[in-house]
Amino acid sequence: MKKQIKKVQDYFKNKMLSNDFEVENIDEYVISLKIDGYLFSIWIGNLNIEGSINQHFMRYNFLDLKITIEESILLHKIIFPAVKIFRKDNLQKKISEFEKMKNAL
């Protein structure tokens, strides 16, 4: 059984590391990746620290995808552009909301 689980873990890890996924959702602290219909959430609250992803996979089940520091750095480079766009758009929305509130006063 352990060998089969390891095979499945490696399959999903390799999909992530080869950028073979869809970004399902991004919020302030978590990015959700969809691979073959399955969701994987990764904590991105401190994504500015390259190599920090390894400690921040959301561990909900036996598919705990342990990755090396090198793999973490690679995954960081893959997902950081999407997170950067999200954060920029989110900041623009907040600035716009602030301006509306300021003008309403």
Kinemage of the C-alpha trace (Angstrom):
@kinemage 1
@onewidth
@group {chain A} dominant
@subgroup {mainchain}
@vectorlist {calphas} color= white
{ca met a 1} P 0.000 0.000 0.000
{ca lys a 2} L 2.801 2.447 0.887
{ca lys a 3} L 4.355 1.970 -2.560
{ca gln a 4} L 1.035 2.756 -4.247
{ca ile a 5} L 0.542 5.873 -2.124
{ca lys a 6} L 4.100 7.011 -2.926
{ca lys a 7} L 3.372 6.488 -6.633
{ca val a 8} L 0.257 8.669 -6.407
{ca gln a 9} L 2.121 11.328 -4.400
{ca asp a 10} L 4.921 11.408 -6.981
{ca tyr a 11} L 2.389 11.632 -9.813
{ca phe a 12} L 0.759 14.768 -8.383
{ca lys a 13} L 4.068 16.291 -7.321
{ca asn a 14} L 5.467 15.838 -10.830
{ca lys a 15} L 2.337 17.436 -12.328
{ca met a 16} L 2.857 20.485 -10.102
{ca leu a 17} L 6.553 20.738 -10.854
{ca ser a 18} L 5.929 20.537 -14.601
{ca asn a 19} L 3.286 23.290 -14.428
{ca asp a 20} L 0.577 20.813 -15.455
{ca phe a 21} L -2.307 22.185 -13.372
{ca glu a 22} L -5.001 24.824 -13.339
{ca val a 23} L -5.145 27.574 -10.756
{ca glu a 24} L -8.560 27.034 -9.200
{ca asn a 25} L -8.440 29.915 -6.728
{ca ile a 26} L -6.085 32.400 -5.106
{ca asp a 27} L -6.743 34.407 -1.994
{ca glu a 28} L -4.554 36.326 0.397
{ca tyr a 29} L -2.963 33.225 1.905
{ca val a 30} L -3.733 30.137 -0.165
{ca ile a 31} L -3.490 29.102 -3.804
{ca ser a 32} L -5.592 26.114 -4.873
{ca leu a 33} L -4.335 24.038 -7.765
{ca lys a 34} L -6.505 21.594 -9.685
{ca ile a 35} L -4.847 18.487 -11.072
{ca asp a 36} L -6.974 15.871 -12.797
{ca gly a 37} L -10.009 17.063 -10.848
{ca tyr a 38} L -8.263 17.000 -7.454
{ca leu a 39} L -7.546 20.166 -5.465
{ca phe a 40} L -4.296 20.916 -3.684
{ca ser a 41} L -3.934 23.986 -1.507
{ca ile a 42} L -0.629 25.673 -0.799
{ca trp a 43} L -0.060 28.350 1.838
{ca ile a 44} L 1.332 31.452 0.115
{ca gly a 45} L 1.234 33.899 3.007
{ca asn a 46} L 5.024 34.088 2.996
{ca leu a 47} L 5.678 33.276 -0.643
{ca asn a 48} L 8.221 36.092 -0.679
{ca ile a 49} L 10.596 33.609 1.009
{ca glu a 50} L 11.863 31.374 -1.778
{ca gly a 51} L 11.978 27.747 -0.716
{ca ser a 52} L 9.258 28.134 1.926
{ca ile a 53} L 6.586 26.155 0.063
{ca asn a 54} L 7.827 22.827 1.428
{ca gln a 55} L 6.612 23.651 4.900
{ca his a 56} L 3.309 25.034 3.712
{ca phe a 57} L 1.426 22.406 1.748
{ca met a 58} L -2.014 22.121 3.268
{ca arg a 59} L -1.987 18.629 4.736
{ca tyr a 60} L -5.517 17.262 4.661
{ca asn a 61} L -4.933 13.602 3.863
{ca phe a 62} L -2.435 10.897 2.994
{ca leu a 63} L -1.384 12.815 -0.129
{ca asp a 64} L 1.082 14.873 1.872
{ca leu a 65} L 3.378 15.926 -0.963
{ca lys a 66} L 6.800 16.225 0.567
{ca ile a 67} L 9.128 18.212 -1.665
{ca thr a 68} L 12.787 19.089 -1.465
{ca ile a 69} L 14.094 22.642 -1.153
{ca glu a 70} L 15.067 22.535 -4.853
{ca glu a 71} L 11.541 21.426 -5.794
{ca ser a 72} L 10.118 24.123 -3.543
{ca ile a 73} L 12.167 26.769 -5.350
{ca leu a 74} L 10.984 25.439 -8.727
{ca leu a 75} L 7.338 25.407 -7.634
{ca his a 76} L 7.779 28.927 -6.250
{ca lys a 77} L 8.939 30.104 -9.696
{ca ile a 78} L 5.941 28.411 -11.311
{ca ile a 79} L 3.186 29.797 -9.078
{ca phe a 80} L 4.658 33.179 -8.113
{ca pro a 81} L 3.612 34.972 -11.350
{ca ala a 82} L -0.073 34.069 -10.787
{ca val a 83} L 0.121 35.124 -7.140
{ca lys a 84} L 1.828 38.387 -8.103
{ca ile a 85} L -0.963 39.235 -10.583
{ca phe a 86} L -3.609 38.379 -7.972
{ca arg a 87} L -1.947 40.556 -5.350
{ca lys a 88} L -1.588 43.475 -7.777
{ca asp a 89} L -5.258 43.230 -8.827
{ca asn a 90} L -6.346 42.899 -5.207
{ca leu a 91} L -4.339 45.977 -4.244
{ca gln a 92} L -5.901 47.957 -7.108
{ca lys a 93} L -9.382 46.971 -5.871
{ca lys a 94} L -8.537 48.076 -2.341
{ca ile a 95} L -7.158 51.397 -3.590
{ca ser a 96} L -10.309 51.938 -5.634
{ca glu a 97} L -12.531 51.147 -2.628
{ca phe a 98} L -10.476 53.494 -0.461
{ca glu a 99} L -10.822 56.298 -3.010
{ca lys a 100} L -14.608 55.784 -3.130
{ca met a 101} L -14.860 55.940 0.666
{ca lys a 102} L -12.577 58.984 0.790
{ca asn a 103} L -14.682 60.792 -1.822
{ca ala a 104} L -17.888 59.901 0.025
{ca leu a 105} L -16.672 61.760 3.113
